[in-house]
Amino acid sequence: IPTIDMTQTLLKMKTIYLISMLLHASTAFQSTRPQQVVAQKSTRCNALKSQDMMLDDGNIARRSFLSSGAIIFASSTLLTVDPSSAFAEDNAAAAAIYAYRSGGLPSLRPIGLTKLTTRYEGYVEAPKGYAKSGIPISFEFPSDWLQLDKLGGGIQYVDQRNGDKLYVLKATLPADTDLKTVSKSWFADVILSPEGDVARSGVVAEGGRISRSQMSTDCTAEDAPRPCIGRRRMILKYDTVTGSGVQTVERRGLIDAYQIENDVYMMVTSSNAVKFEQKGSRERETVENICQSFRVG
C-alpha cells in the first residue's frame, strides 16, 4: 500500500504524462494540416487528389488523437492504486474459513449399539504446496444433528433443538509463529472475523476472547511422539447479537486445533454459555466428546 509521498509522486507522474501526450496530439494536428493549393492552373484531377489527401490527413489526425487518448486512459488506469483491495486481501488471509471437503463425499457411519453417534471420515483441502491434495480428518457427533451448507463444501452441523453447532475451519498462522507460540487472541480474531465463514453463516458476534488455552500435544517436548502434529485446546467466550439487534446472548466455543505446515485446522463448537458452564450438563458433555474425537492427518 503506497504511502502519502508515493501517492503524490504517482499523481505528479500522471500529470506530466498527460501534458506530454496532449502536446503530442496537438503537434499531430498541426503537422497533418492540409496543404493549400497554390497553383491556379491545376487540373480538376489534381483538385480531387488534394481533397483525398485532406480526408486522409484528417483521418490520420483523428487516429492519432484517439490513440493518444487510449494511451492516457490506459496509463492512468495502470497507475491507479486501490488501497482497499490490499486491505481486503490482508483481512481475508487473517480470517478462519471452512476447511473445504476434498476427494469426494465423506463416510458417515453410525456407531455403537444405539446408533446415536455418527462417525465422520473424509478429506479436506491441504495447505498450499503440501505433498498431498487432501488431509484426512475424522470426528464423532450426535446422529440427529443436521448438516448445513452441504452443497457449498463446508463442514457445519447444528443441533436443531438448542442451536448448538460445530464447524471445521482452517486459518493460516502469522509469520514466525506456530501453534504453540501464536497468541491466544489470534484464535478469537480469526474465528469471529467479519471476513470469516462463521460470520458469513449469519453469526453476528461481539467481544470474543479466549479464556483458557492449553497444548494437549506439544511437539517441542522431549517425550513428544514422532512424527508429531501439534494440538491445542481452548475455550472461546463471546456474545451473539439477536435478530432484533438489541439483545445479546452469551455463547461458549470449544476449540480443538491442529497444525499442518503453516495452517491450523480447527474443530469449533458453539453452545449456550449457561448450559456450557453448568456442571455435568448434556450440552457440555456433547461438545467435549466432539472435540475429543477430532483427528487431523
KATA-V507963 format. One record per backbone hydrogen bond with DSSP energy under -1.0 kcal/mol. CO is the residue of the C=O (numbers start at 1). NH is the residue of the N-H. E is the energy in kcal/mol with one decimal. If there is no record, write none. Layout:
co=<CO CO>
nh=<NH NH>
e=<E E>
//
This chain:
co=<3 4 5 6 7 8 9 10 11 12 13 14 15 16 17 18 19 20 21 22 23 24 25 26 27 28 30 43 44 45 46 47 48 49 50 51 52 53 54 55 56 57 58 59 60 61 62 63 64 65 66 67 68 69 70 71 72 73 74 75 83 84 85 86 87 88 89 90 92 96 97 98 100 107 109 116 117 118 119 120 121 122 123 124 127 133 135 136 137 138 139 141 142 146 153 155 156 157 158 159 164 165 166 167 168 169 170 171 174 178 183 185 186 187 188 190 193 196 197 198 199 204 206 209 212 214 217 218 221 230 231 231 232 233 234 235 236 237 238 239 240 242 247 249 250 251 252 253 254 255 256 257 258 260 262 263 264 265 266 267 268 270 271 272 273 274 278 281 282 283 284 285 286 287 288 289 295>
nh=<7 8 9 10 11 12 13 14 15 16 17 18 19 20 21 22 23 24 25 26 27 28 29 30 31 32 33 47 48 49 50 51 52 53 54 55 56 57 58 59 60 61 62 63 64 65 66 67 68 69 70 71 72 73 74 75 76 77 78 79 87 88 89 90 91 92 93 94 95 197 170 100 125 121 119 143 111 141 109 139 107 137 102 135 130 126 124 297 122 295 120 118 145 158 101 168 148 166 146 163 159 270 157 268 99 266 97 264 177 182 186 189 190 191 192 96 196 200 201 203 202 241 239 237 235 233 231 221 224 259 216 217 257 214 255 211 253 209 251 206 249 245 242 240 273 238 271 236 269 234 267 232 265 263 173 260 171 258 169 256 167 165 252 276 277 278 281 285 286 287 288 289 290 291 292 293 138>
e=<-2.1 -2.3 -2.2 -2.2 -2.0 -2.2 -2.3 -2.3 -2.2 -2.5 -2.2 -2.5 -2.1 -2.3 -2.2 -2.2 -2.3 -1.9 -2.2 -2.3 -2.3 -1.9 -1.8 -2.0 -2.8 -1.2 -1.3 -1.9 -2.1 -2.4 -2.5 -2.1 -2.3 -2.5 -2.3 -2.2 -2.7 -3.2 -2.3 -2.3 -2.5 -2.6 -2.5 -2.7 -2.7 -2.4 -2.8 -2.7 -2.3 -2.5 -2.4 -2.4 -2.6 -2.5 -2.6 -2.9 -2.4 -2.0 -2.4 -2.1 -2.1 -2.4 -2.0 -2.1 -2.6 -2.4 -2.1 -1.2 -1.3 -1.9 -2.8 -1.3 -2.3 -2.2 -2.6 -2.9 -3.0 -2.1 -2.3 -1.7 -3.5 -2.7 -2.4 -3.0 -1.8 -1.9 -2.2 -2.8 -2.2 -2.6 -3.4 -3.0 -1.7 -2.2 -2.4 -1.8 -3.2 -2.1 -2.8 -2.6 -3.1 -2.2 -1.7 -2.8 -2.1 -3.4 -2.3 -3.1 -1.0 -2.4 -1.1 -2.2 -2.6 -2.2 -1.9 -2.7 -1.9 -1.8 -1.2 -1.4 -1.7 -2.8 -2.6 -3.1 -2.0 -3.1 -2.0 -1.4 -1.4 -1.4 -1.2 -2.0 -2.9 -2.3 -2.7 -2.1 -3.1 -2.1 -3.3 -2.5 -2.5 -1.5 -2.6 -2.6 -2.1 -1.8 -2.4 -3.6 -2.3 -2.3 -2.6 -2.4 -2.6 -2.4 -2.6 -2.6 -1.8 -2.6 -2.6 -2.3 -2.6 -1.7 -2.7 -2.5 -2.5 -1.0 -1.8 -1.9 -2.3 -2.0 -2.0 -2.0 -1.9 -2.3 -2.4 -1.6 -1.9>
//
